[in-house]
Amino acid sequence: PERGAVKSEPSEAFAIRQNPGVHRSTLRPYYESQHVSNVVLGLVRGTSTYARRAVSIGCAELVPANEGSGAFFFMPNPKYHWAPEDIFNPEQQMRLVVWWIHPEFCCELDSWVSETSASTGAAAIVAGGSSGAGGTGDPGDFGYSDVEKPEGYLHSCRDLAGAAHIRLLGTLVEGLRRFLGRLLGDALQGAHVSAGFHYPVRPQYSTLHLQCRVNSGDVCPGEGGG
């Protein structure tokens, strides 16, 4: 079916300052109380047809971290690329999102990613280049699953602390460099790349994730949250 045009109102910018202790006393407990969102569970279980399509055409990738720290799932940002293949455009303008995956979920995610990457059959690719009829976690699914967040869950960049998380960020940076290099080739050297974490995040997105833009402005311009 043909998608209808969506008219957005102009954005408004506000400068907000948190009082000391608000994250620990209010936001982090609130994020902890939320179950894993369908957005993340759709990646873990492979029910997101958008994510499966992205893997099948080579614009999504799972990068494991060391020391049982989980993994990172690199993919086009469906808020801007309605179909994963839209990321391949003549202007080389890309908006990506990188989700951290808790160690308890890595085996399940790795299983379908490996299977889909190795498959050349039509079942791995949704016909017509769209994200299909929609499975759990597809774009627009902002619900919550019945899965509780495991111990040690990283809800946002404010949860990062210590040497282990510094090494985790090192894996993220190196993984992003290699992922962009694979997508852009030699054009990466002259590309404008911006990456960063937004904070605070809406509860459905309260899993550590990185936003990345290529030739598409900046993630956290000016006084933007991040």
HELIX and SHEET records of a PDB file:
HELIX    1   1 VAL A   22  VAL A   22  1                                   1    
HELIX    2   2 HIS A   23  LEU A   27  3                                   5    
HELIX    3   3 ARG A   28  SER A   33  1                                   6    
HELIX    4   4 ASN A   38  ARG A   45  1                                   8    
HELIX    5   5 THR A   49  SER A   56  1                                   8    
HELIX    6   6 PRO A   84  ILE A   87  5                                   4    
HELIX    7   7 PRO A  103  ALA A  118  1                                  16    
HELIX    8   8 ALA A  122  ALA A  124  5                                   3    
HELIX    9   9 ALA A  127  GLY A  129  5                                   3    
HELIX   10  10 CYS A  157  ASP A  159  5                                   3    
HELIX   11  11 ALA A  163  LEU A  184  1                                  22    
HELIX   12  12 GLY A  185  GLY A  190  5                                   6    
HELIX   13  13 PRO A  203  TYR A  205  5                                   3    
SHEET    1   A 5 GLU A  61  PRO A  64  0                                        
SHEET    2   A 5 ALA A  71  PRO A  76 -1                                        
SHEET    3   A 5 MET A  94  ILE A 101 -1                                        
SHEET    4   A 5 HIS A 209  VAL A 214 -1                                        
SHEET    5   A 5 VAL A 193  GLY A 196 -1                                        
END                                                                             
